[in-house]
Amino acid sequence: MSTEPWSVAAAPREEGFDIRAALEGAARGDALTQLAHTARWTDALEGIRATEADVLVEVSASPAADGEPGIAHMREALGRGIAVVTSNKWPVALQGVELRRRADEASVPFRAESTVMSGTPVLGPLTEGLAGASPRALRGVLNATANFILTRMADGVDYEQAFAEAQRTGLAERDPSDDVDGNDAVAKVMILAGLVFGCQLRRQDVLCRGISMIAESDVVRARGDGTPIKEVAILEPAGAAADGELRARVEPVALAPGDVLAAVGGTTNAVVCRVDPLGEVAIIGPGAGLELAGQGVFSDLINAARWLRPSARD
């Protein structure tokens, strides 16, 4: 797919793109359609239908309201037996269980590692890496911006100053509501519920309270008690008789000093998953940055290629 608006698609010549020419063009800011032997469509779905691709890399702007056009792109690709790699959060949050089922039915990979902890692998380790084990509950610090702000507040900086620091460093967007109001973490906990636990949650199923609601007095008290406040995403069984149902929430929580998540500072993310019969499994790593997200997509693309062509391992 091209780097132009999502309604434009480009297909290479049969033997593939001229990689050197593509890289040189990208350095100049050229579109892929300026390469020789490419075709152009006014609709991305037409491009998917017209090409015999092995993998779709889906990174379109697809907001929380409906996850489109990403969901439509992925459905079309999987329905045609095309593997999907994506860093697109809301399509996977809203329809992760269905997209995984479509991939399984088509016997092709569906990989979305960058949707949760950027370049730090978490979905693969909690699914493929724990094959035969059963995840029961999960807690995580999943938003790097919120964690940076809370870490600075624990150092004695007030919310407004910490927020301004996050914006100066490029960590917080001009409209940071997804980060400070908890929406980004909501999407990620929905993805984990769908792809790790096989439970599709709706946006309204996740209780959410963002860090912008924290009172300064709470931060001061937590600092005095040695119980740092973190924005924690939680998945847990919805009761003893709730067959596979999950209760989900995202909220600031004062954590005990010995809690694994309490020590996760700055832009670091972490997930602690309770797994039968292993116990608690923790995954900790960096959780923000374009390069890290790109690495997650690149890693997924390599793994998809290995699955599709075993000889690629050589």
Secondary structure, 3 states (H helix, E strand, C coil): CCCCCCCCEEECCCCCCCHHHHHHHHHHCCCHHHCCCCEEECCHHHHHHHCCCCEEEECCCCCCCCCCCHHHHHHHHHHCCCEEEECCHHHHHHHHHHHHHHHHHHCCCEECCHHHHCCCCCHHHHHCCCCCCEEEEEEEECCHHHHHHHHHHHCCCCHHHHHHHHHHCCCCCCCCHHHHCCHHHHHHHHHHHHHHCCCCCCHHHEEECCHHHCCHHHHHHHHHHCCCEEEEEEEEECCCCCCCCEEEEEEEEECCCCCHHHHCCCCEEEEEEEEECCEEEEEEEECCCHHHHHHHHHHHHHHHHHHHCHHHHC
